[in-house]
Amino acid sequence: MAAGSPGSYSYDFVVIGGGSAGLTAARFAARLGKRVAIVEAGRLGGDCTWTGCVPSKALLRAARAAHDVRTAHLFGIEADDPRTQWPAVMSRVRSVINQLYAAESPSALEAEGIDTYRGFASFINPHRIIAGDAVIDGKRFLIATGARPSIPPIPGLDWTSYVTYESIWDLEALPGKLLIVGGGPIGCELAQAFRRLGSRVTVLESAGRILGNAEPEVSDLLTRVLVAEGVEVKLGVSIDAVSSTEGRPAVRVPGQEWTADTLLMATGRAPSIATLGLDNAGVEWSDRGIEADGALRTSQKHIYAAGDCTGGAQFTHYAGWQGFMAARNALLPGRARGLLHTVPWGLFTEPEVAQSGLTEAEARARHGDSVCVTLWPLESSDRPVIDAGEAGFIKLVATKRGRLLGATIVGARAGEMVQEWAMAIRDRARLSDLALSPHIYPTYSMSTQQLAADAAVTGLLSGLSGRVILALSRLKG
């Protein structure tokens, strides 16, 4: 179906939004043999493909290459200081985007039996939307319109040039000085990437630490890493105003001012739902997002919502998971859970950060004094020493009986390592279960077995049972 084709059409399942949630849902519905349409106002693939995960990780990979050259002397290799060729860097970033987009293009989807429409979707009534020149009827709908940059009402910002995570990819030159407002995941990743590529970078964070949703130990370590690499990190900053000084953006706080070539506002994201005509459909919503129940069904039984537009945890993998669950609940008998209390997440700085389950504070709020915390330094494993990288740690939260509640990893391959912990937490496993599985040496995940084995042995040899085991050991001779 040609994008924006005029006329009226009818479908079993209409998906509004072509990001991770929408694409996953549409493809599952098509495999069920349903007549499926997907409507996207921008480009299929959504934020992740065009302005989020894919370009940022491609940029971080280029930055790591520069950092590897700069630190090659640690391995006995002498190299000249790297010089960033910004057009070439961005050419590769765009090449990666286009390569991955090929599997999400209208032609690819239409080959799978999914009709695509280009335009802003707006409900006319609970069973009909208009998108461009097309009027589309649907038996069931999924809203998966994602989120957009959330910009705070700072005096002067409306008259000052700035970029967001959406528009920073349009820069024609590497900024000599980059000023980032916001020390969350976006701010931290781009701060390290641009610093390693040669920009002078300052991060302004209003809270007392960066990555406020992470464990405090994570914030402390990553701050030290960024500062050691030359990033200026300013905490507890309350911005008075933003202005333009000789064509350069300037940020003012009491007694101080920062100017830069480029100002990046990395101040969070908000659900993108304002133009959907939800009132016409009878769908309840608020500024926090579309209201949906545990099965992702809205106030209209035939309309579901998934991903960032619901105001929940904003991760591509969670949106995709919810998209599948929403389609399953809309099109198959029964109801599957579409919400998770905790969602595994990762930050792709170097070292990486990954977390699954509860933080220590969350665990203590739920379980009180029955919580046991273990902080395992990765220096205890051989692979970080071999690689001469920032070693990091594993922070484990469990009950005193050994049931896993949460795990946080800071170190190389953290995003890969945390998957094992995520499955163990989901399955309500105990530390001893992980200790019994041999891990390949020398890998980063060997730390998982070492930590689990140490904790299991400590628990085994403590208390009355420990005294009995030690006594039996002496009898054995």
Secondary structure, 3 states (H helix, E strand, C coil): CCCCCCEEEEEEEEEECCCHHHHHHHHHHHHCCCCEEEEECCCCCHHHHHCCHHHHHHHHHHHHHHHHHHCHHHHCCCCCCCCCCHHHHHHHHHHHHHHHHCCCCHHHHHHCCEEEEECCEEEEECCEEEECCEEEEEEEEEECCCEEECCCCCCCHHHCCCECCCCHHHCCCCCCEEEEECCCHHHHHHHHHHHHHCCEEEEEECCCCCCCCCCHHHHHHHHHHHHHCCCEEEECCCCCEEEEECCEEEEEECCEEEECCEEEECCCEEECCCCCCHHHHCCCEECCEECCCCCCECCCCCEEECHHHHCCCCCHHHHHHHHHHHHHHHHCCCCCCCCCCCCCEEECCCCEEEEEECCHHHHHHHHHHHEEEEEEEHHHCHHHHHHCCCCCEEEEEEECCCEEEEEEEEECCHHHHHHHHHHHHHCCCEHHHHHCCCCCCCCCCHHHHHHHHHHHHHHHCCHHHHHHHHHHHHHHC
